[in-house]
Amino acid sequence: MPVPRTAPSRTHLIADTALALLAERGMRGLTHRAVDEAAGLPQGSTSNHARTRQALLEITVRRLAERETQALTPDEMPAPRDGLDALVDGLALALHRYLTGHRDLLLARYELALEATRRPELREFYDAAGRRFREPLTALVTAAGSPEPARHVLSLVAFCDGLMFSCIAGSFHTSLPTLDQLRDSFRELLSGMLRAR
């Protein structure tokens, strides 16, 4: 007998709708009323779950982090002991999956990141959500032999962020890299970082 699928929680529905609105309309298009209408909820439902704009942005950032975790964590992601090739393959696969299957999430991410530069209370929340990704990446880079994991993680994150922005909203938006091209790029980057000193 098949297991029945459960409906998404109201909070997830609101946050997922908010993410879709951010991708479609930008930050100015994200209102409590717009979320209610787009989600097919009775007027006032979003306000009942997130009374203020800050509360709405916080549940949206939290949901973005959850969905990014799903997008960026393929089953094939290496364990820290698997070495440089496995790290290269895992990072390339994660980034390729995100670029080819989650464009709207990336657009919403950029809207939230820009808003966090203007709202200190959101900045703190946004940064805390981002640590969910940096800490495992630091462990992987350390296990691969990095003599300066904090600096190398910064370089990796900057590389990934720059590539994602260029391919989704920048001048390379019409030419996504292939999985093999991403593997080559990560191998070049990580080989330079982790070379014997």
N, C-alpha and C positions, 0 to 999 in steps of 0.2 A: 504494500500500500504506500503510495507516495506521501512524503511528508508535506503538509500544507505550508505554503509560504506565508509568512507573517507580513502584515502591512508595515511599512516603515513608521517609526514613531512620528508623532506630530512635530517634535523638535527637528528631526532629520528632514522631514518634508519641508519645513520652513527654511532650514539652512540650505538644503539642496536647491530650493527655488531661489533663494537669495543669491547663491552662486551662479545660477543660470542667468538671473537678471543682471548681475554684475558683468558677466561676459557679453550679454546682449546690449545692455543700455549704459553701462558704466555706473560709477558711484552715484551720480545724480538720479539715476533711474531706480535706485534701491530705496523703497519706502515700505512702511508697514502695509499700507493699502495695496501697493503693487504686488507684494508677496501674497497677500490674501487672494487677490484676483488671479494671479498666475498659477497659484496652487489650487484654485477652486475651493477655497476655504471661506466660511462665513466672515463677513467684515468684523474686524476686531480680534480675530483668532491669533494673528501674529503678535499683536499687542499683549494678549493674555500670556504668551510664552516669553516675550522679550519686550518689556515695557518701554525701554528707551532705545534710542538708536545705538548707543554703545552696547547694550545687551544684545541687540540684533547682530551687530558686527562681531561680538565675541562668540556667539554660537556659530556664526558663519566661518570664522577663523578656525574654530575647533573642528567643524565638519570638514573644512578644506584639508586640515592636517590628517584627518582620518582617511579621506579619499585619496590624498597624495600617498599615504602609506600603502594603500592597496595598489595604487598605480606604479609605485616605485619599488615594490618588493616582489619581484618575480620569484617563483618557486626555486629557480636555479641560482639565486643569489648565494655567493660562496660563504662558507664559514671562515672565520679569520685565519684558520690554519692552512687554507688551501693554496696560498701563494699568489704571486703576481698575476699569472694568466687567468686564474679564476676571478680575481678582483677586477681585472680588465673586462672580462666577459660579463660579469654581473653588473658592473656600472654601465657598460654599453647597452645591455639588454634593458635595464631599468630606464635609462634615458630615452632609448628608442621607443619603448612602450608609451612613455609619457608624451613624447613629441607626436607620435602617430595616432594616439587614441584619446588624448585628453586636452585638446586645444582649449576648450571652454574653461577647464580648471585653471590652466595657465593664465588666461586672460583675467579671470576672477582674482587669481593670486596677485597679479600686477596691480589691479585696482586696490586691493586690500593693503599691499605694501606701500603704495603711494599715500593712501589714507593714513597709514600708521606714521608716516613722516610728519603729519599735521596734528595728530592726536596722541599725546604722550601716554594716555591711559590705554590706547590700543597698541601702541608700540611695545609696551611691556608684555602684553598678552600675545602679540604676534611673535615676538622674540622667543617667548617661552615655548610656543608651539614649534618654532624652528629648531629648537634644541633636540627635539625628537629625532631629527635627521642627522644633525652634526655629531652627536655622541656615538651612534653606531658607526658612522663613517670614520671617526677618529679611531675607534677600536680596530676597524679593518686596516686602516693605513698604518697604524702602529704594528699590527701583527705582520704586515707585509714588509716591515723593516725600516719604516721612516725614522730618521734621526730627529726630525722636527715635526711631529704630527700636527700641532696646532697651525703652523704656517702652511703645511702641505694641504690640510683640510681647507683652509681659506682659499688656496689656489684652486683646488678641485671644485669647490662650491662656486667660485667666481667663474671658472671655465664653464661649468654646467649652466649657471644663471645666464651668462652671456650668450651661450649657444641657444638656450631655450628662447630668450628674448629675440635674438636675431631671426630665428626660424619661425616664430609665431607672430611677432609684431614688427620686426625690423626688416632690414633690406634683403634678407635671405628667406622671406616668408613663402616664396614659391619653390624652394629647393631644400627639402628635408634631407639630412644625411642618412645613408643606409646604415644598417647594423654593422656591416663590415667597416665602413668609414669611421663610425664611432669607436669601434674596437681599435683601429689604427691610431686614432687621436688619443684615446686613453692610454694605449701602450706607450706612445711617444711621451706623453705628459708624465706618466708614472715612472717610466724608465729613467727619465731625467731627474725626477725627484729622489728616486730610491737608489740611484747609482752608488757604487762603492766609493767611499771618500778616503 
